[in-house]
Amino acid sequence: MNKKLDILAIGDITTDAFIKLQEAEVNCDINKDNCKICLAFGDKIPYESVTIVPAVGNSPNAAVSASRLGLTTGLLTNIGDDDEGKEALASLAKENVATDLVKTNAGQKTNYHYVLWYGAERTILIKHEKYDYSLPDIGNPRWIYLSSLGENSLDFHHQLATWLLAHPETKLAFQPGTFQINLGPDKLPDIFARTEIFVCNLEEARRILKTPDETDVKNLLTSIKNLGPKIVGLTDGPNGAYTFDGTDMWQMPIYPDPKSPISRTGAGDAFASTFTSFIALGMSVPEALKRAPINSMSVVQSVGAQSGLLTKEKIEKYLAEAPADYAPKKL
């Protein structure tokens, strides 16, 4: 790397094709949990539009978020030697995200996901290409932001944990993706032990802890904290978010939406990356916690996970205009 990075994001990149559905049904159980989207089987289903969004994914979203907040960022990921890969590189460069560590894999495709968009919610059809994950010379970033990787990346996680052990000056933020959640602390104890900031939603926390019926947020925060992370953040959709730093637990409401959300894709990524970025900028947990929901609010007002991401100046403007009850509260 030819420059010192504030944050190096590590994780898969993809192109998202948002298919806006016209006709579908959503069926939920009595508690409004376990909802399923239903389409007529064997029929022709009309759709309203398709929107293609390149260079997204948890880690690319985090890199773009941090870059817009004024941090020097880069991305370690894999792409194919196809048009989608070229478009991803161009998109990252436009966002001032360093691409030195983006590996182009000859003869392979770039990840491509289909997003079934109905109302403000989405169901994503995902496929991770089988890339050869390896850890190159990554220099000495101040922070590493680790998120979603493919199912064949377990050994890569251990390589990274070994590197982190040898570089205690670099802090780790961990926002686990599906495969990492399924592995959990049993297979990734070294990653959990080295994590400075951990963020996921409440349902993901239950899956990691294998406690599907746990409803006490304090217990969830404490249990994740006991796995190793120094700061734990748990998001809970419209109910806001919670944090625990080993001393204080905080609850933060959502920032009021100026209008109904267009698409909630990327709201969790925006929260996690913004919270991490402001901690990296030297803010305290409650100060970072006040700013993270603002980026989530902005992201859900547009299609895709990146177009609504704000600059630091715009976040501060929204914060100055926030209602009086928009503040973290100790649990």
N, C-alpha and C positions, 0 to 999 in steps of 0.2 A: 504494500500500500504506500502511495506517495504522499499521504497526508494523515495526520492524527485524527481519528474519528471520535466523535462524542458517543455515537451509537452505531454499532454494526448489527443489523437485523439479519437473522438466519432463519430460513424457512422457504417452503415451496411458493412459487409464483404461478399464476394462472390467468387465463382470459375468461371472463364471465359473460355469458350470453343471457340477458334478462328477457324472458318470454312472458309478456304481460297477458295473463289469461282473462277471458271474458266469462266463461261458464265453468264453474266448479262448485263443490260443496265442501264445507269444513265440518267434520263430526268430532265432538269431544265427549269425554266421559262426564259424569255428573259434577265433578270438581273442576271442570274446564281444563283438565290436564290431558296428556296423551291425545292431542288432536291429530286428525288425519285429513289430508286433502283428498277429495274423491272426484274422479273424472269418469265419464261414461266409458265402460270397457268396450273395446272393439268399434268405437265410433270415431267420427271425424270431429275434432275439438277446435273450434275457432279461437284465435288469439288476436289481441289488439295490436301488439307491436313487438319488435325485438330490438334491444339496445345492447351493443357490444362494448364491454369495458375491459381494456387490457391492463396487464401488470398489477393485478390485485392478489389478495391472499393476506392472511393475518400479518405476516412479516413485511411484505411490501407495503401494506397499508400503514404499518407502524413506522417504516422508514420515511414514507412521504409525510406522515403526521409530524414526526420529529423535525424533518427538514423545514416544513412550513413554520414550525415554532422556533426556528433559528439555530437548530443544532446541526452539526456536520455529521452526515449520515452516509452509510453504505449498506449494500445488500449482498449477502452470500446466498446464492440460489442456483438452480439449474434450469436451462431452457433448451429447446430443440433448435435445429438449424432450419426453421420454417418461418413463414411470414409472421406468425404470432410471436415468435421469439424476437424477431427484429423489431416488431412494434413494441414489445415490452421494454427492450433496451432504450428505444427512443423516448418512451413515456417516462422511464426512470430518470434519464438524462435531463429531460425537461423539468423534472421536479428537483434537480440538483442532488440526486441520490447517486453516490459513486457506484460504478458498475464493474470495477476492477475484478471483483470476486464473483461475478456472474459467469458461470461455466456454460458454454454452448456445446451441446452433445450432438455430434455428427450422426445423422441418420435417425434421430429421435424427434418426437413431437413435443411441443410445449403443452403443459397441462391446459385443458379446456373444460370448463364446467358449464352446465345448463341450470339456470335459475328460474324455477317456476314461480312467477310473481303474481300473487293474488291478494288484493287489498293492500295492506301495508306489510304483509308478511311474505316470506319466501321459503321455498323448499328447494334445496340445491342437489342436483345430480352430479356427483363428484367422481373423478377418476385420476389417481396419481400415477403418472408415468414411472417406470422402473429406472430411476437414475442410479448411478454409482456414487453414493455419498462419501465424500472424503473431506478432511479438514486441511486446507492449504495454509500457507503463511498468511495470517490475518493481521499482522502488525500488533499494535497494542491499543485497541479501542478502550475508552473509559467504561463503556457499557456494552454488553451483548444482549440483544433482545431475541429470545428463542421462542419460536412458535411452530405451527403445523408443518410436519414432514411426512413422507410416505412410510408405508409399513416395513420397508426394508432398511430403515435408518437406525435401528437399535445400536449397532456398533458405532455409528457416527456420534450418537449421544455420549457414549463412553469416551470416545476420542476427545470430544469437547470438554467433558468433565475433567479428564486428565489435564488438558490444556489450562482450564480454569484453576485447577489446583496449583499449577506451576506459575500462574499469573494472578496472585491474590489482589492486585491493584485493579483488576477489571471486575466490575460488578455484573451480575446476571439478572435480567428480568425474564420471567417465564410465563407465557400465556399459552397453556397447552392446547394443541389441536386434538382431533378425534383419536388418532393413533396414540398420542402421548397420554391422553386421558385413560385409554384402555390399558396401556402399560402400567400406569400408576406408579406409586412409590416402591412397589415390589420389584419392578424392573429398572426403575430410574432413581434409586436412592441417592446416587452421587449427584444427580442434577438437582433434586429437591434440597439436598443438604447445602448446596452451593448457591442457592437462589437468594437474591436480595429482595426482589419484588415478585410476588406471585399474584396473578389475576385470572379469575374464571367466573362463570356464573354459578348460582346456587345449585342448579341441577347437576352441573359438571362436578362441583365439589362433592355432592352426594355420591356420584359415580366413582370418583377417585377414592373416597373414603369407604365405599361399599356400605353406605348407610342410607338406603333409599327413602326411609321414612323419617329421617331427621328433619325437624322443622325449626329447631332452635338455632338462630343465626350465630349466637355466641359460641355454641358448641362446635358449629362448622368452622368458624374462624379459628378457634383454639386448636381444633384437630388438624387443620391444614398447617397452622403455625408449628405444631409439634413435629411435622415432617421435615422441618428445616428452614423454610423461608423466614426472613427477618420481618418483612412487611407483607401482609395478606390483604388482597382486595377481592370482594365478592360482589358481583352485580346481580340485580334482581328486577330487571325490566322497569316497569312504571313505578315500582316501589323504591327505586334508587339504588344505592350501593353502600357497602359496609367495608371498613378497614380495621386492621388490628396490627399494631407494631410491637406487641409484647408488653406494652404498658397501657395504652389507651385503645378503646374501641370507639369507632365513629360511625354514624349513619348519616348519609347525604341524600337529600331528595333529588329528583331529576330537575333540570332546568326547564321552566315552562315552555312547551312547544308553542311557537307563534301561530301555528296552524296544524291541522292533522298531518301526521307523518305520511310521506310518499312511499318510502321503503325503509324498513328497519335494518337492512343489510349494512353491516359495518359499524353499528352502534357500539357493540362490545369492543371491537378493535379500537375505535376512537377513544373510548374511555380508558382502556388499558394503556395505550400508547401515550395519551396525553398525560395521564397520571404519572407514568414513568418519566416522561420528558421533563415535567416540572420538578420532579424529585432530582433528576439529573442536572437541572438548572439551579439547584440549591434550595428549593422550597421545602417547607415542612410538610408532613402528611396532610394535616387539615387544609393547608393552603393549596396543595396540589389537588386535593379532593374537591375543592370548590370549583376548580377550573375544568376538570375532566368531563363532567356531564354537559358542559357547554358545547364541546366538540361533538358529543353524541347527539345532542339536540340538532346541531347544524347538519350533521351527516344524514339524518333520516328525512331531511327536507329535499333530498335529491336522489337520483338513481345512482347506485354504485357506492362503494365504500370510501372513495377518495374525493369526489368533487366538492363535497361540503366541508372538508377539513379546513380549519381556520388558522390564520396567523396569530401570533401571540398578542399583537395589538388589538385584533378583533375580539379575542377572548376577553381581554381586559375591559374592553368597551361593554361587552355583554355583562360582565361581572359588575361593573359600575351601575348598570341599569337593572340589576336583579332585584326581585321583591325582597322585602325585609326578612321573610322567613326562609330565604334561600341561604342556608348555613349548615355546616356540619354540627351534629349533636352527639354528645357522648352517650354511649349505651350504658 
